[in-house]
Amino acid sequence: MGGLGRRTRRSVRLLAVSALVEGRDRSEVAALFRVSVRAVDNWWARWQAGGRGARAPPPRGPPPGVKKLN
Protein backbone atom coordinates (compact mmCIF):
# COMPACT_ATOMS: atom_id res chain seq x y z
CA MET A 1 0.00 0.00 0.00
CA GLY A 2 3.04 2.24 0.08
CA GLY A 3 2.32 3.75 -3.33
CA LEU A 4 -1.17 4.87 -2.37
CA GLY A 5 -2.06 8.29 -1.03
CA ARG A 6 -2.84 8.89 2.64
CA ARG A 7 -6.60 9.17 2.09
CA THR A 8 -6.67 6.01 0.03
CA ARG A 9 -4.75 4.07 2.68
CA ARG A 10 -7.17 5.32 5.36
CA SER A 11 -10.11 4.26 3.18
CA VAL A 12 -8.62 0.80 2.71
CA ARG A 13 -8.15 0.43 6.49
CA LEU A 14 -11.74 1.47 7.13
CA LEU A 15 -13.10 -0.89 4.47
CA ALA A 16 -11.00 -3.74 5.84
CA VAL A 17 -12.25 -3.15 9.38
CA SER A 18 -15.82 -2.91 8.07
CA ALA A 19 -15.36 -6.31 6.42
CA LEU A 20 -14.19 -7.75 9.74
CA VAL A 21 -17.19 -6.22 11.53
CA GLU A 22 -19.42 -7.93 8.95
CA GLY A 23 -17.88 -11.25 9.93
CA ARG A 24 -15.35 -11.92 7.19
CA ASP A 25 -12.27 -13.94 8.07
CA ARG A 26 -9.08 -11.94 8.62
CA SER A 27 -7.12 -13.93 6.02
CA GLU A 28 -9.91 -13.34 3.51
CA VAL A 29 -9.81 -9.59 4.25
CA ALA A 30 -6.02 -9.56 3.88
CA ALA A 31 -6.25 -11.26 0.48
CA LEU A 32 -9.09 -8.99 -0.65
CA PHE A 33 -7.14 -5.82 0.11
CA ARG A 34 -3.73 -7.29 -0.80
CA VAL A 35 -2.18 -6.71 2.61
CA SER A 36 -0.74 -9.02 5.25
CA VAL A 37 -2.83 -10.71 7.90
CA ARG A 38 -0.61 -8.91 10.40
CA ALA A 39 -1.68 -5.54 8.97
CA VAL A 40 -5.33 -6.57 9.26
CA ASP A 41 -4.75 -7.70 12.84
CA ASN A 42 -3.12 -4.35 13.68
CA TRP A 43 -6.00 -2.37 12.16
CA TRP A 44 -8.52 -4.52 14.00
CA ALA A 45 -6.71 -4.08 17.31
CA ARG A 46 -6.65 -0.30 16.87
CA TRP A 47 -10.34 -0.34 15.96
CA GLN A 48 -11.21 -2.34 19.06
CA ALA A 49 -9.13 -0.01 21.23
CA GLY A 50 -10.87 3.15 20.13
CA GLY A 51 -13.22 2.79 17.19
CA ARG A 52 -13.04 4.81 14.01
CA GLY A 53 -10.64 7.42 15.39
CA ALA A 54 -8.14 4.72 16.33
CA ARG A 55 -7.73 3.28 12.83
CA ALA A 56 -5.08 5.75 11.69
CA PRO A 57 -1.48 5.18 12.76
CA PRO A 58 0.27 7.95 14.68
CA PRO A 59 1.91 10.65 12.56
CA ARG A 60 5.48 10.00 11.44
CA GLY A 61 8.40 12.36 11.75
CA PRO A 62 8.84 15.51 13.79
CA PRO A 63 5.88 17.79 14.51
CA PRO A 64 5.25 20.61 12.01
CA GLY A 65 7.65 23.50 12.46
CA VAL A 66 10.38 21.40 14.06
CA LYS A 67 13.51 21.04 11.94
CA LYS A 68 15.31 17.75 11.66
CA LEU A 69 18.93 17.74 12.75
CA ASN A 70 21.33 16.54 10.08
C-alpha positions as CSV (number, residue, x, y, z in Angstrom):
1,M,0.0,0.0,0.0
2,G,3.0,2.2,0.1
3,G,2.3,3.8,-3.3
4,L,-1.2,4.9,-2.4
5,G,-2.1,8.3,-1.0
6,R,-2.8,8.9,2.6
7,R,-6.6,9.2,2.1
8,T,-6.7,6.0,0.0
9,R,-4.7,4.1,2.7
10,R,-7.2,5.3,5.4
11,S,-10.1,4.3,3.2
12,V,-8.6,0.8,2.7
13,R,-8.2,0.4,6.5
14,L,-11.7,1.5,7.1
15,L,-13.1,-0.9,4.5
16,A,-11.0,-3.7,5.8
17,V,-12.2,-3.2,9.4
18,S,-15.8,-2.9,8.1
19,A,-15.4,-6.3,6.4
20,L,-14.2,-7.7,9.7
21,V,-17.2,-6.2,11.5
22,E,-19.4,-7.9,8.9
23,G,-17.9,-11.2,9.9
24,R,-15.4,-11.9,7.2
25,D,-12.3,-13.9,8.1
26,R,-9.1,-11.9,8.6
27,S,-7.1,-13.9,6.0
28,E,-9.9,-13.3,3.5
29,V,-9.8,-9.6,4.3
30,A,-6.0,-9.6,3.9
31,A,-6.3,-11.3,0.5
32,L,-9.1,-9.0,-0.7
33,F,-7.1,-5.8,0.1
34,R,-3.7,-7.3,-0.8
35,V,-2.2,-6.7,2.6
36,S,-0.7,-9.0,5.2
37,V,-2.8,-10.7,7.9
38,R,-0.6,-8.9,10.4
39,A,-1.7,-5.5,9.0
40,V,-5.3,-6.6,9.3
41,D,-4.7,-7.7,12.8
42,N,-3.1,-4.3,13.7
43,W,-6.0,-2.4,12.2
44,W,-8.5,-4.5,14.0
45,A,-6.7,-4.1,17.3
46,R,-6.7,-0.3,16.9
47,W,-10.3,-0.3,16.0
48,Q,-11.2,-2.3,19.1
49,A,-9.1,0.0,21.2
50,G,-10.9,3.1,20.1
51,G,-13.2,2.8,17.2
52,R,-13.0,4.8,14.0
53,G,-10.6,7.4,15.4
54,A,-8.1,4.7,16.3
55,R,-7.7,3.3,12.8
56,A,-5.1,5.8,11.7
57,P,-1.5,5.2,12.8
58,P,0.3,8.0,14.7
59,P,1.9,10.7,12.6
60,R,5.5,10.0,11.4
61,G,8.4,12.4,11.8
62,P,8.8,15.5,13.8
63,P,5.9,17.8,14.5
64,P,5.3,20.6,12.0
65,G,7.6,23.5,12.5
66,V,10.4,21.4,14.1
67,K,13.5,21.0,11.9
68,K,15.3,17.8,11.7
69,L,18.9,17.7,12.8
70,N,21.3,16.5,10.1
